Amino acid sequence: MIYKACHCFCFTNKHKDSFLSHQIARKRAEEMERRKRILNAKVRTIGVDKETLDAQVAMKEESDAFEKELTRAYLMHRCIYSCLQI
């Protein structure tokens, strides 16, 4: 019985060691891939794309201006309509 418990414990350690070695190998491969991407100056981009951000800001300002104009037109229409009903 003691041998069986020891055998199970040893099997668990072997399984655990195998699992850990697999995890370590996977992490090493991920790190190597990450290093390839980071150290490759042709692929790497640092910072933000200012042109895209400027375009997004312009679109947002245009959308806000349109919404403001739409609200103003609605309020004027409502005011005129309410004046005609009296």
HTML snippet that shows the backbone in 3Dmol.js (N, CA, C, O; Angstrom):
<script src="https://3Dmol.org/build/3Dmol-min.js"></script>
<div id="view" style="width:600px;height:400px;position:relative"></div>
<script>
const pdb = `
ATOM      1  N   MET A   1       0.811  -1.184   0.000  1.00  0.00           N
ATOM      2  CA  MET A   1       0.000   0.000   0.000  1.00  0.00           C
ATOM      3  C   MET A   1       0.860   1.255   0.000  1.00  0.00           C
ATOM      4  O   MET A   1       0.532   2.228  -0.680  1.00  0.00           O
ATOM      5  N   ILE A   2       1.936   1.247   0.740  1.00  0.00           N
ATOM      6  CA  ILE A   2       2.830   2.398   0.764  1.00  0.00           C
ATOM      7  C   ILE A   2       3.452   2.573  -0.622  1.00  0.00           C
ATOM      8  O   ILE A   2       3.615   3.698  -1.092  1.00  0.00           O
ATOM      9  N   TYR A   3       3.801   1.452  -1.280  1.00  0.00           N
ATOM     10  CA  TYR A   3       4.375   1.514  -2.611  1.00  0.00           C
ATOM     11  C   TYR A   3       3.403   2.130  -3.596  1.00  0.00           C
ATOM     12  O   TYR A   3       3.797   2.933  -4.441  1.00  0.00           O
ATOM     13  N   LYS A   4       2.128   1.757  -3.494  1.00  0.00           N
ATOM     14  CA  LYS A   4       1.117   2.270  -4.404  1.00  0.00           C
ATOM     15  C   LYS A   4       0.960   3.786  -4.224  1.00  0.00           C
ATOM     16  O   LYS A   4       0.886   4.518  -5.211  1.00  0.00           O
ATOM     17  N   ALA A   5       0.910   4.255  -2.992  1.00  0.00           N
ATOM     18  CA  ALA A   5       0.800   5.691  -2.734  1.00  0.00           C
ATOM     19  C   ALA A   5       2.022   6.414  -3.291  1.00  0.00           C
ATOM     20  O   ALA A   5       1.903   7.487  -3.882  1.00  0.00           O
ATOM     21  N   CYS A   6       3.190   5.822  -3.099  1.00  0.00           N
ATOM     22  CA  CYS A   6       4.419   6.416  -3.599  1.00  0.00           C
ATOM     23  C   CYS A   6       4.390   6.435  -5.123  1.00  0.00           C
ATOM     24  O   CYS A   6       4.808   7.414  -5.741  1.00  0.00           O
ATOM     25  N   HIS A   7       3.896   5.353  -5.731  1.00  0.00           N
ATOM     26  CA  HIS A   7       3.823   5.278  -7.182  1.00  0.00           C
ATOM     27  C   HIS A   7       2.900   6.369  -7.726  1.00  0.00           C
ATOM     28  O   HIS A   7       3.227   7.022  -8.718  1.00  0.00           O
ATOM     29  N   CYS A   8       1.759   6.566  -7.087  1.00  0.00           N
ATOM     30  CA  CYS A   8       0.831   7.612  -7.520  1.00  0.00           C
ATOM     31  C   CYS A   8       1.466   8.981  -7.370  1.00  0.00           C
ATOM     32  O   CYS A   8       1.306   9.845  -8.233  1.00  0.00           O
ATOM     33  N   PHE A   9       2.183   9.177  -6.279  1.00  0.00           N
ATOM     34  CA  PHE A   9       2.836  10.460  -6.048  1.00  0.00           C
ATOM     35  C   PHE A   9       3.897  10.697  -7.111  1.00  0.00           C
ATOM     36  O   PHE A   9       4.014  11.803  -7.639  1.00  0.00           O
ATOM     37  N   CYS A  10       4.667   9.671  -7.424  1.00  0.00           N
ATOM     38  CA  CYS A  10       5.718   9.815  -8.430  1.00  0.00           C
ATOM     39  C   CYS A  10       5.109  10.085  -9.803  1.00  0.00           C
ATOM     40  O   CYS A  10       5.626  10.896 -10.571  1.00  0.00           O
ATOM     41  N   PHE A  11       4.007   9.401 -10.103  1.00  0.00           N
ATOM     42  CA  PHE A  11       3.341   9.613 -11.380  1.00  0.00           C
ATOM     43  C   PHE A  11       2.830  11.048 -11.469  1.00  0.00           C
ATOM     44  O   PHE A  11       2.937  11.692 -12.513  1.00  0.00           O
ATOM     45  N   THR A  12       2.278  11.537 -10.373  1.00  0.00           N
ATOM     46  CA  THR A  12       1.778  12.902 -10.347  1.00  0.00           C
ATOM     47  C   THR A  12       2.922  13.881 -10.563  1.00  0.00           C
ATOM     48  O   THR A  12       2.772  14.851 -11.306  1.00  0.00           O
ATOM     49  N   ASN A  13       4.047  13.646  -9.932  1.00  0.00           N
ATOM     50  CA  ASN A  13       5.193  14.531 -10.124  1.00  0.00           C
ATOM     51  C   ASN A  13       5.700  14.473 -11.557  1.00  0.00           C
ATOM     52  O   ASN A  13       6.063  15.500 -12.129  1.00  0.00           O
ATOM     53  N   LYS A  14       5.726  13.271 -12.145  1.00  0.00           N
ATOM     54  CA  LYS A  14       6.168  13.146 -13.533  1.00  0.00           C
ATOM     55  C   LYS A  14       5.218  13.903 -14.448  1.00  0.00           C
ATOM     56  O   LYS A  14       5.635  14.630 -15.350  1.00  0.00           O
ATOM     57  N   HIS A  15       3.932  13.712 -14.191  1.00  0.00           N
ATOM     58  CA  HIS A  15       2.921  14.401 -14.998  1.00  0.00           C
ATOM     59  C   HIS A  15       3.063  15.915 -14.826  1.00  0.00           C
ATOM     60  O   HIS A  15       2.989  16.669 -15.796  1.00  0.00           O
ATOM     61  N   LYS A  16       3.266  16.346 -13.592  1.00  0.00           N
ATOM     62  CA  LYS A  16       3.414  17.767 -13.305  1.00  0.00           C
ATOM     63  C   LYS A  16       4.668  18.325 -13.966  1.00  0.00           C
ATOM     64  O   LYS A  16       4.641  19.420 -14.529  1.00  0.00           O
ATOM     65  N   ASP A  17       5.771  17.574 -13.899  1.00  0.00           N
ATOM     66  CA  ASP A  17       7.012  18.004 -14.535  1.00  0.00           C
ATOM     67  C   ASP A  17       6.842  18.127 -16.045  1.00  0.00           C
ATOM     68  O   ASP A  17       7.330  19.073 -16.665  1.00  0.00           O
ATOM     69  N   SER A  18       6.142  17.157 -16.624  1.00  0.00           N
ATOM     70  CA  SER A  18       5.886  17.195 -18.063  1.00  0.00           C
ATOM     71  C   SER A  18       5.043  18.421 -18.420  1.00  0.00           C
ATOM     72  O   SER A  18       5.315  19.118 -19.397  1.00  0.00           O
ATOM     73  N   PHE A  19       4.036  18.662 -17.621  1.00  0.00           N
ATOM     74  CA  PHE A  19       3.161  19.797 -17.849  1.00  0.00           C
ATOM     75  C   PHE A  19       3.935  21.113 -17.726  1.00  0.00           C
ATOM     76  O   PHE A  19       3.784  22.009 -18.556  1.00  0.00           O
ATOM     77  N   LEU A  20       4.758  21.219 -16.691  1.00  0.00           N
ATOM     78  CA  LEU A  20       5.549  22.435 -16.492  1.00  0.00           C
ATOM     79  C   LEU A  20       6.558  22.635 -17.614  1.00  0.00           C
ATOM     80  O   LEU A  20       6.756  23.758 -18.079  1.00  0.00           O
ATOM     81  N   SER A  21       7.196  21.554 -18.052  1.00  0.00           N
ATOM     82  CA  SER A  21       8.167  21.686 -19.147  1.00  0.00           C
ATOM     83  C   SER A  21       7.463  22.116 -20.432  1.00  0.00           C
ATOM     84  O   SER A  21       8.013  22.884 -21.222  1.00  0.00           O
ATOM     85  N   HIS A  22       6.239  21.616 -20.637  1.00  0.00           N
ATOM     86  CA  HIS A  22       5.458  22.034 -21.807  1.00  0.00           C
ATOM     87  C   HIS A  22       5.103  23.518 -21.706  1.00  0.00           C
ATOM     88  O   HIS A  22       5.185  24.245 -22.697  1.00  0.00           O
ATOM     89  N   GLN A  23       4.710  23.968 -20.519  1.00  0.00           N
ATOM     90  CA  GLN A  23       4.389  25.380 -20.320  1.00  0.00           C
ATOM     91  C   GLN A  23       5.611  26.259 -20.540  1.00  0.00           C
ATOM     92  O   GLN A  23       5.515  27.312 -21.170  1.00  0.00           O
ATOM     93  N   ILE A  24       6.743  25.838 -20.032  1.00  0.00           N
ATOM     94  CA  ILE A  24       7.975  26.606 -20.197  1.00  0.00           C
ATOM     95  C   ILE A  24       8.347  26.700 -21.669  1.00  0.00           C
ATOM     96  O   ILE A  24       8.738  27.766 -22.147  1.00  0.00           O
ATOM     97  N   ALA A  25       8.228  25.592 -22.388  1.00  0.00           N
ATOM     98  CA  ALA A  25       8.543  25.601 -23.821  1.00  0.00           C
ATOM     99  C   ALA A  25       7.593  26.532 -24.572  1.00  0.00           C
ATOM    100  O   ALA A  25       8.018  27.267 -25.464  1.00  0.00           O
ATOM    101  N   ARG A  26       6.318  26.504 -24.216  1.00  0.00           N
ATOM    102  CA  ARG A  26       5.332  27.376 -24.860  1.00  0.00           C
ATOM    103  C   ARG A  26       5.650  28.845 -24.581  1.00  0.00           C
ATOM    104  O   ARG A  26       5.593  29.675 -25.488  1.00  0.00           O
ATOM    105  N   LYS A  27       5.981  29.165 -23.344  1.00  0.00           N
ATOM    106  CA  LYS A  27       6.328  30.540 -22.979  1.00  0.00           C
ATOM    107  C   LYS A  27       7.573  31.015 -23.726  1.00  0.00           C
ATOM    108  O   LYS A  27       7.642  32.157 -24.180  1.00  0.00           O
ATOM    109  N   ARG A  28       8.565  30.112 -23.846  1.00  0.00           N
ATOM    110  CA  ARG A  28       9.775  30.473 -24.577  1.00  0.00           C
ATOM    111  C   ARG A  28       9.464  30.764 -26.037  1.00  0.00           C
ATOM    112  O   ARG A  28       9.987  31.721 -26.610  1.00  0.00           O
ATOM    113  N   ALA A  29       8.609  29.935 -26.640  1.00  0.00           N
ATOM    114  CA  ALA A  29       8.230  30.153 -28.038  1.00  0.00           C
ATOM    115  C   ALA A  29       7.474  31.474 -28.195  1.00  0.00           C
ATOM    116  O   ALA A  29       7.708  32.215 -29.150  1.00  0.00           O
ATOM    117  N   GLU A  30       6.564  31.770 -27.253  1.00  0.00           N
ATOM    118  CA  GLU A  30       5.838  33.039 -27.302  1.00  0.00           C
ATOM    119  C   GLU A  30       6.791  34.219 -27.163  1.00  0.00           C
ATOM    120  O   GLU A  30       6.648  35.222 -27.862  1.00  0.00           O
ATOM    121  N   GLU A  31       7.753  34.100 -26.270  1.00  0.00           N
ATOM    122  CA  GLU A  31       8.722  35.169 -26.054  1.00  0.00           C
ATOM    123  C   GLU A  31       9.583  35.386 -27.303  1.00  0.00           C
ATOM    124  O   GLU A  31       9.870  36.526 -27.667  1.00  0.00           O
ATOM    125  N   MET A  32       9.992  34.307 -27.954  1.00  0.00           N
ATOM    126  CA  MET A  32      10.776  34.431 -29.177  1.00  0.00           C
ATOM    127  C   MET A  32       9.960  35.112 -30.274  1.00  0.00           C
ATOM    128  O   MET A  32      10.483  35.962 -30.995  1.00  0.00           O
ATOM    129  N   GLU A  33       8.697  34.749 -30.405  1.00  0.00           N
ATOM    130  CA  GLU A  33       7.814  35.383 -31.391  1.00  0.00           C
ATOM    131  C   GLU A  33       7.636  36.866 -31.080  1.00  0.00           C
ATOM    132  O   GLU A  33       7.659  37.703 -31.983  1.00  0.00           O
ATOM    133  N   ARG A  34       7.461  37.183 -29.813  1.00  0.00           N
ATOM    134  CA  ARG A  34       7.298  38.580 -29.395  1.00  0.00           C
ATOM    135  C   ARG A  34       8.570  39.375 -29.700  1.00  0.00           C
ATOM    136  O   ARG A  34       8.498  40.509 -30.173  1.00  0.00           O
ATOM    137  N   ARG A  35       9.720  38.783 -29.431  1.00  0.00           N
ATOM    138  CA  ARG A  35      10.991  39.460 -29.712  1.00  0.00           C
ATOM    139  C   ARG A  35      11.163  39.721 -31.208  1.00  0.00           C
ATOM    140  O   ARG A  35      11.657  40.774 -31.609  1.00  0.00           O
ATOM    141  N   LYS A  36      10.750  38.751 -32.029  1.00  0.00           N
ATOM    142  CA  LYS A  36      10.841  38.938 -33.474  1.00  0.00           C
ATOM    143  C   LYS A  36       9.998  40.138 -33.910  1.00  0.00           C
ATOM    144  O   LYS A  36      10.434  40.947 -34.729  1.00  0.00           O
ATOM    145  N   ARG A  37       8.798  40.244 -33.358  1.00  0.00           N
ATOM    146  CA  ARG A  37       7.919  41.363 -33.718  1.00  0.00           C
ATOM    147  C   ARG A  37       8.475  42.689 -33.223  1.00  0.00           C
ATOM    148  O   ARG A  37       8.484  43.673 -33.962  1.00  0.00           O
ATOM    149  N   ILE A  38       8.939  42.723 -31.981  1.00  0.00           N
ATOM    150  CA  ILE A  38       9.407  43.973 -31.380  1.00  0.00           C
ATOM    151  C   ILE A  38      10.695  44.463 -32.010  1.00  0.00           C
ATOM    152  O   ILE A  38      10.845  45.657 -32.270  1.00  0.00           O
ATOM    153  N   LEU A  39      11.614  43.565 -32.255  1.00  0.00           N
ATOM    154  CA  LEU A  39      12.920  43.958 -32.761  1.00  0.00           C
ATOM    155  C   LEU A  39      12.946  44.180 -34.265  1.00  0.00           C
ATOM    156  O   LEU A  39      13.940  44.684 -34.787  1.00  0.00           O
ATOM    157  N   ASN A  40      11.890  43.821 -34.973  1.00  0.00           N
ATOM    158  CA  ASN A  40      11.822  44.037 -36.406  1.00  0.00           C
ATOM    159  C   ASN A  40      11.303  45.458 -36.665  1.00  0.00           C
ATOM    160  O   ASN A  40      10.116  45.727 -36.484  1.00  0.00           O
ATOM    161  N   ALA A  41      12.178  46.348 -37.081  1.00  0.00           N
ATOM    162  CA  ALA A  41      11.822  47.758 -37.263  1.00  0.00           C
ATOM    163  C   ALA A  41      10.829  47.965 -38.397  1.00  0.00           C
ATOM    164  O   ALA A  41      10.091  48.950 -38.393  1.00  0.00           O
ATOM    165  N   LYS A  42      10.796  47.067 -39.359  1.00  0.00           N
ATOM    166  CA  LYS A  42       9.872  47.217 -40.482  1.00  0.00           C
ATOM    167  C   LYS A  42       8.429  46.935 -40.067  1.00  0.00           C
ATOM    168  O   LYS A  42       7.502  47.527 -40.619  1.00  0.00           O
ATOM    169  N   VAL A  43       8.235  46.056 -39.122  1.00  0.00           N
ATOM    170  CA  VAL A  43       6.898  45.657 -38.696  1.00  0.00           C
ATOM    171  C   VAL A  43       6.410  46.493 -37.526  1.00  0.00           C
ATOM    172  O   VAL A  43       5.222  46.799 -37.426  1.00  0.00           O
ATOM    173  N   ARG A  44       7.309  46.853 -36.660  1.00  0.00           N
ATOM    174  CA  ARG A  44       6.954  47.528 -35.408  1.00  0.00           C
ATOM    175  C   ARG A  44       6.472  48.956 -35.661  1.00  0.00           C
ATOM    176  O   ARG A  44       7.027  49.676 -36.491  1.00  0.00           O
ATOM    177  N   THR A  45       5.440  49.347 -34.937  1.00  0.00           N
ATOM    178  CA  THR A  45       5.002  50.733 -34.925  1.00  0.00           C
ATOM    179  C   THR A  45       4.919  51.168 -33.474  1.00  0.00           C
ATOM    180  O   THR A  45       4.407  50.445 -32.619  1.00  0.00           O
ATOM    181  N   ILE A  46       5.423  52.340 -33.214  1.00  0.00           N
ATOM    182  CA  ILE A  46       5.425  52.855 -31.856  1.00  0.00           C
ATOM    183  C   ILE A  46       4.555  54.104 -31.832  1.00  0.00           C
ATOM    184  O   ILE A  46       4.634  54.940 -32.732  1.00  0.00           O
ATOM    185  N   GLY A  47       3.736  54.226 -30.811  1.00  0.00           N
ATOM    186  CA  GLY A  47       2.884  55.398 -30.679  1.00  0.00           C
ATOM    187  C   GLY A  47       1.530  55.169 -31.309  1.00  0.00           C
ATOM    188  O   GLY A  47       1.098  54.036 -31.518  1.00  0.00           O
ATOM    189  N   VAL A  48       0.872  56.277 -31.607  1.00  0.00           N
ATOM    190  CA  VAL A  48      -0.467  56.194 -32.176  1.00  0.00           C
ATOM    191  C   VAL A  48      -0.456  56.769 -33.582  1.00  0.00           C
ATOM    192  O   VAL A  48       0.438  57.529 -33.952  1.00  0.00           O
ATOM    193  N   ASP A  49      -1.443  56.401 -34.340  1.00  0.00           N
ATOM    194  CA  ASP A  49      -1.600  56.894 -35.702  1.00  0.00           C
ATOM    195  C   ASP A  49      -2.333  58.231 -35.632  1.00  0.00           C
ATOM    196  O   ASP A  49      -3.560  58.264 -35.533  1.00  0.00           O
ATOM    197  N   LYS A  50      -1.583  59.332 -35.683  1.00  0.00           N
ATOM    198  CA  LYS A  50      -2.155  60.670 -35.504  1.00  0.00           C
ATOM    199  C   LYS A  50      -3.148  61.009 -36.609  1.00  0.00           C
ATOM    200  O   LYS A  50      -4.164  61.650 -36.340  1.00  0.00           O
ATOM    201  N   GLU A  51      -2.883  60.600 -37.824  1.00  0.00           N
ATOM    202  CA  GLU A  51      -3.799  60.900 -38.925  1.00  0.00           C
ATOM    203  C   GLU A  51      -5.170  60.272 -38.685  1.00  0.00           C
ATOM    204  O   GLU A  51      -6.199  60.904 -38.924  1.00  0.00           O
ATOM    205  N   THR A  52      -5.179  59.037 -38.215  1.00  0.00           N
ATOM    206  CA  THR A  52      -6.441  58.357 -37.933  1.00  0.00           C
ATOM    207  C   THR A  52      -7.173  59.041 -36.788  1.00  0.00           C
ATOM    208  O   THR A  52      -8.388  59.227 -36.846  1.00  0.00           O
ATOM    209  N   LEU A  53      -6.439  59.413 -35.751  1.00  0.00           N
ATOM    210  CA  LEU A  53      -7.071  60.107 -34.632  1.00  0.00           C
ATOM    211  C   LEU A  53      -7.642  61.457 -35.061  1.00  0.00           C
ATOM    212  O   LEU A  53      -8.737  61.829 -34.639  1.00  0.00           O
ATOM    213  N   ASP A  54      -6.912  62.186 -35.892  1.00  0.00           N
ATOM    214  CA  ASP A  54      -7.416  63.463 -36.397  1.00  0.00           C
ATOM    215  C   ASP A  54      -8.683  63.269 -37.224  1.00  0.00           C
ATOM    216  O   ASP A  54      -9.623  64.057 -37.127  1.00  0.00           O
ATOM    217  N   ALA A  55      -8.700  62.219 -38.033  1.00  0.00           N
ATOM    218  CA  ALA A  55      -9.893  61.922 -38.832  1.00  0.00           C
ATOM    219  C   ALA A  55     -11.080  61.585 -37.927  1.00  0.00           C
ATOM    220  O   ALA A  55     -12.207  62.001 -38.192  1.00  0.00           O
ATOM    221  N   GLN A  56     -10.820  60.832 -36.862  1.00  0.00           N
ATOM    222  CA  GLN A  56     -11.899  60.497 -35.933  1.00  0.00           C
ATOM    223  C   GLN A  56     -12.431  61.736 -35.228  1.00  0.00           C
ATOM    224  O   GLN A  56     -13.639  61.872 -35.035  1.00  0.00           O
ATOM    225  N   VAL A  57     -11.538  62.637 -34.843  1.00  0.00           N
ATOM    226  CA  VAL A  57     -11.960  63.885 -34.189  1.00  0.00           C
ATOM    227  C   VAL A  57     -12.792  64.724 -35.155  1.00  0.00           C
ATOM    228  O   VAL A  57     -13.818  65.282 -34.764  1.00  0.00           O
ATOM    229  N   ALA A  58     -12.361  64.818 -36.405  1.00  0.00           N
ATOM    230  CA  ALA A  58     -13.106  65.582 -37.408  1.00  0.00           C
ATOM    231  C   ALA A  58     -14.498  64.989 -37.628  1.00  0.00           C
ATOM    232  O   ALA A  58     -15.481  65.722 -37.737  1.00  0.00           O
ATOM    233  N   MET A  59     -14.575  63.659 -37.692  1.00  0.00           N
ATOM    234  CA  MET A  59     -15.879  63.009 -37.863  1.00  0.00           C
ATOM    235  C   MET A  59     -16.784  63.278 -36.668  1.00  0.00           C
ATOM    236  O   MET A  59     -17.982  63.510 -36.834  1.00  0.00           O
ATOM    237  N   LYS A  60     -16.224  63.249 -35.476  1.00  0.00           N
ATOM    238  CA  LYS A  60     -17.001  63.500 -34.263  1.00  0.00           C
ATOM    239  C   LYS A  60     -17.501  64.942 -34.243  1.00  0.00           C
ATOM    240  O   LYS A  60     -18.659  65.188 -33.907  1.00  0.00           O
ATOM    241  N   GLU A  61     -16.640  65.898 -34.599  1.00  0.00           N
ATOM    242  CA  GLU A  61     -17.051  67.304 -34.636  1.00  0.00           C
ATOM    243  C   GLU A  61     -18.145  67.515 -35.673  1.00  0.00           C
ATOM    244  O   GLU A  61     -19.100  68.250 -35.421  1.00  0.00           O
ATOM    245  N   GLU A  62     -18.021  66.884 -36.830  1.00  0.00           N
ATOM    246  CA  GLU A  62     -19.041  66.987 -37.873  1.00  0.00           C
ATOM    247  C   GLU A  62     -20.362  66.399 -37.393  1.00  0.00           C
ATOM    248  O   GLU A  62     -21.426  66.971 -37.628  1.00  0.00           O
ATOM    249  N   SER A  63     -20.287  65.260 -36.723  1.00  0.00           N
ATOM    250  CA  SER A  63     -21.489  64.620 -36.191  1.00  0.00           C
ATOM    251  C   SER A  63     -22.145  65.493 -35.134  1.00  0.00           C
ATOM    252  O   SER A  63     -23.368  65.628 -35.106  1.00  0.00           O
ATOM    253  N   ASP A  64     -21.328  66.091 -34.257  1.00  0.00           N
ATOM    254  CA  ASP A  64     -21.879  66.974 -33.225  1.00  0.00           C
ATOM    255  C   ASP A  64     -22.531  68.206 -33.840  1.00  0.00           C
ATOM    256  O   ASP A  64     -23.596  68.632 -33.392  1.00  0.00           O
ATOM    257  N   ALA A  65     -21.900  68.784 -34.865  1.00  0.00           N
ATOM    258  CA  ALA A  65     -22.465  69.956 -35.532  1.00  0.00           C
ATOM    259  C   ALA A  65     -23.788  69.603 -36.199  1.00  0.00           C
ATOM    260  O   ALA A  65     -24.743  70.376 -36.127  1.00  0.00           O
ATOM    261  N   PHE A  66     -23.853  68.454 -36.841  1.00  0.00           N
ATOM    262  CA  PHE A  66     -25.095  68.011 -37.478  1.00  0.00           C
ATOM    263  C   PHE A  66     -26.193  67.807 -36.443  1.00  0.00           C
ATOM    264  O   PHE A  66     -27.334  68.220 -36.647  1.00  0.00           O
ATOM    265  N   GLU A  67     -25.841  67.172 -35.337  1.00  0.00           N
ATOM    266  CA  GLU A  67     -26.819  66.937 -34.270  1.00  0.00           C
ATOM    267  C   GLU A  67     -27.320  68.260 -33.686  1.00  0.00           C
ATOM    268  O   GLU A  67     -28.508  68.407 -33.397  1.00  0.00           O
ATOM    269  N   LYS A  68     -26.422  69.206 -33.518  1.00  0.00           N
ATOM    270  CA  LYS A  68     -26.800  70.521 -32.991  1.00  0.00           C
ATOM    271  C   LYS A  68     -27.747  71.233 -33.956  1.00  0.00           C
ATOM    272  O   LYS A  68     -28.741  71.823 -33.530  1.00  0.00           O
ATOM    273  N   GLU A  69     -27.444  71.180 -35.249  1.00  0.00           N
ATOM    274  CA  GLU A  69     -28.300  71.797 -36.263  1.00  0.00           C
ATOM    275  C   GLU A  69     -29.661  71.110 -36.319  1.00  0.00           C
ATOM    276  O   GLU A  69     -30.687  71.774 -36.462  1.00  0.00           O
ATOM    277  N   LEU A  70     -29.671  69.814 -36.209  1.00  0.00           N
ATOM    278  CA  LEU A  70     -30.923  69.066 -36.217  1.00  0.00           C
ATOM    279  C   LEU A  70     -31.778  69.445 -35.011  1.00  0.00           C
ATOM    280  O   LEU A  70     -32.988  69.633 -35.142  1.00  0.00           O
ATOM    281  N   THR A  71     -31.161  69.556 -33.848  1.00  0.00           N
ATOM    282  CA  THR A  71     -31.884  69.946 -32.639  1.00  0.00           C
ATOM    283  C   THR A  71     -32.436  71.359 -32.778  1.00  0.00           C
ATOM    284  O   THR A  71     -33.575  71.622 -32.391  1.00  0.00           O
ATOM    285  N   ARG A  72     -31.635  72.270 -33.328  1.00  0.00           N
ATOM    286  CA  ARG A  72     -32.085  73.649 -33.520  1.00  0.00           C
ATOM    287  C   ARG A  72     -33.275  73.698 -34.480  1.00  0.00           C
ATOM    288  O   ARG A  72     -34.244  74.413 -34.225  1.00  0.00           O
ATOM    289  N   ALA A  73     -33.210  72.948 -35.576  1.00  0.00           N
ATOM    290  CA  ALA A  73     -34.310  72.917 -36.539  1.00  0.00           C
ATOM    291  C   ALA A  73     -35.566  72.339 -35.904  1.00  0.00           C
ATOM    292  O   ALA A  73     -36.667  72.832 -36.149  1.00  0.00           O
ATOM    293  N   TYR A  74     -35.414  71.312 -35.101  1.00  0.00           N
ATOM    294  CA  TYR A  74     -36.563  70.707 -34.439  1.00  0.00           C
ATOM    295  C   TYR A  74     -37.217  71.699 -33.476  1.00  0.00           C
ATOM    296  O   TYR A  74     -38.441  71.823 -33.438  1.00  0.00           O
ATOM    297  N   LEU A  75     -36.386  72.407 -32.695  1.00  0.00           N
ATOM    298  CA  LEU A  75     -36.932  73.371 -31.745  1.00  0.00           C
ATOM    299  C   LEU A  75     -37.637  74.523 -32.457  1.00  0.00           C
ATOM    300  O   LEU A  75     -38.682  74.982 -31.998  1.00  0.00           O
ATOM    301  N   MET A  76     -37.077  74.995 -33.574  1.00  0.00           N
ATOM    302  CA  MET A  76     -37.739  76.063 -34.338  1.00  0.00           C
ATOM    303  C   MET A  76     -39.058  75.574 -34.895  1.00  0.00           C
ATOM    304  O   MET A  76     -40.058  76.290 -34.828  1.00  0.00           O
ATOM    305  N   HIS A  77     -39.083  74.371 -35.443  1.00  0.00           N
ATOM    306  CA  HIS A  77     -40.322  73.802 -35.987  1.00  0.00           C
ATOM    307  C   HIS A  77     -41.363  73.667 -34.876  1.00  0.00           C
ATOM    308  O   HIS A  77     -42.537  73.981 -35.074  1.00  0.00           O
ATOM    309  N   ARG A  78     -40.934  73.209 -33.734  1.00  0.00           N
ATOM    310  CA  ARG A  78     -41.846  73.045 -32.596  1.00  0.00           C
ATOM    311  C   ARG A  78     -42.394  74.398 -32.141  1.00  0.00           C
ATOM    312  O   ARG A  78     -43.577  74.521 -31.825  1.00  0.00           O
ATOM    313  N   CYS A  79     -41.537  75.398 -32.110  1.00  0.00           N
ATOM    314  CA  CYS A  79     -41.946  76.736 -31.699  1.00  0.00           C
ATOM    315  C   CYS A  79     -42.970  77.306 -32.693  1.00  0.00           C
ATOM    316  O   CYS A  79     -44.001  77.847 -32.294  1.00  0.00           O
ATOM    317  N   ILE A  80     -42.670  77.177 -33.985  1.00  0.00           N
ATOM    318  CA  ILE A  80     -43.592  77.684 -35.022  1.00  0.00           C
ATOM    319  C   ILE A  80     -44.910  76.933 -34.955  1.00  0.00           C
ATOM    320  O   ILE A  80     -45.971  77.552 -35.045  1.00  0.00           O
ATOM    321  N   TYR A  81     -44.872  75.640 -34.801  1.00  0.00           N
ATOM    322  CA  TYR A  81     -46.085  74.835 -34.747  1.00  0.00           C
ATOM    323  C   TYR A  81     -46.921  75.201 -33.532  1.00  0.00           C
ATOM    324  O   TYR A  81     -48.145  75.287 -33.624  1.00  0.00           O
ATOM    325  N   SER A  82     -46.270  75.418 -32.394  1.00  0.00           N
ATOM    326  CA  SER A  82     -47.013  75.765 -31.187  1.00  0.00           C
ATOM    327  C   SER A  82     -47.621  77.144 -31.303  1.00  0.00           C
ATOM    328  O   SER A  82     -48.694  77.388 -30.753  1.00  0.00           O
ATOM    329  N   CYS A  83     -46.953  78.071 -32.019  1.00  0.00           N
ATOM    330  CA  CYS A  83     -47.509  79.410 -32.229  1.00  0.00           C
ATOM    331  C   CYS A  83     -48.714  79.363 -33.142  1.00  0.00           C
ATOM    332  O   CYS A  83     -49.647  80.142 -32.953  1.00  0.00           O
ATOM    333  N   LEU A  84     -48.730  78.483 -34.121  1.00  0.00           N
ATOM    334  CA  LEU A  84     -49.852  78.369 -35.055  1.00  0.00           C
ATOM    335  C   LEU A  84     -51.082  77.738 -34.409  1.00  0.00           C
ATOM    336  O   LEU A  84     -52.201  77.991 -34.855  1.00  0.00           O
ATOM    337  N   GLN A  85     -50.906  76.941 -33.393  1.00  0.00           N
ATOM    338  CA  GLN A  85     -52.022  76.266 -32.754  1.00  0.00           C
ATOM    339  C   GLN A  85     -52.806  77.193 -31.832  1.00  0.00           C
ATOM    340  O   GLN A  85     -53.966  76.912 -31.530  1.00  0.00           O
ATOM    341  N   ILE A  86     -52.225  78.249 -31.395  1.00  0.00           N
ATOM    342  CA  ILE A  86     -52.902  79.136 -30.445  1.00  0.00           C
ATOM    343  C   ILE A  86     -53.984  79.905 -31.094  1.00  0.00           C
ATOM    344  O   ILE A  86     -54.656  80.700 -30.438  1.00  0.00           O
TER     345      ILE A  86
END
`;
const viewer = $3Dmol.createViewer("view");
viewer.addModel(pdb, "pdb");
viewer.setStyle({}, {cartoon: {color: "spectrum"}});
viewer.zoomTo();
viewer.render();
</script>
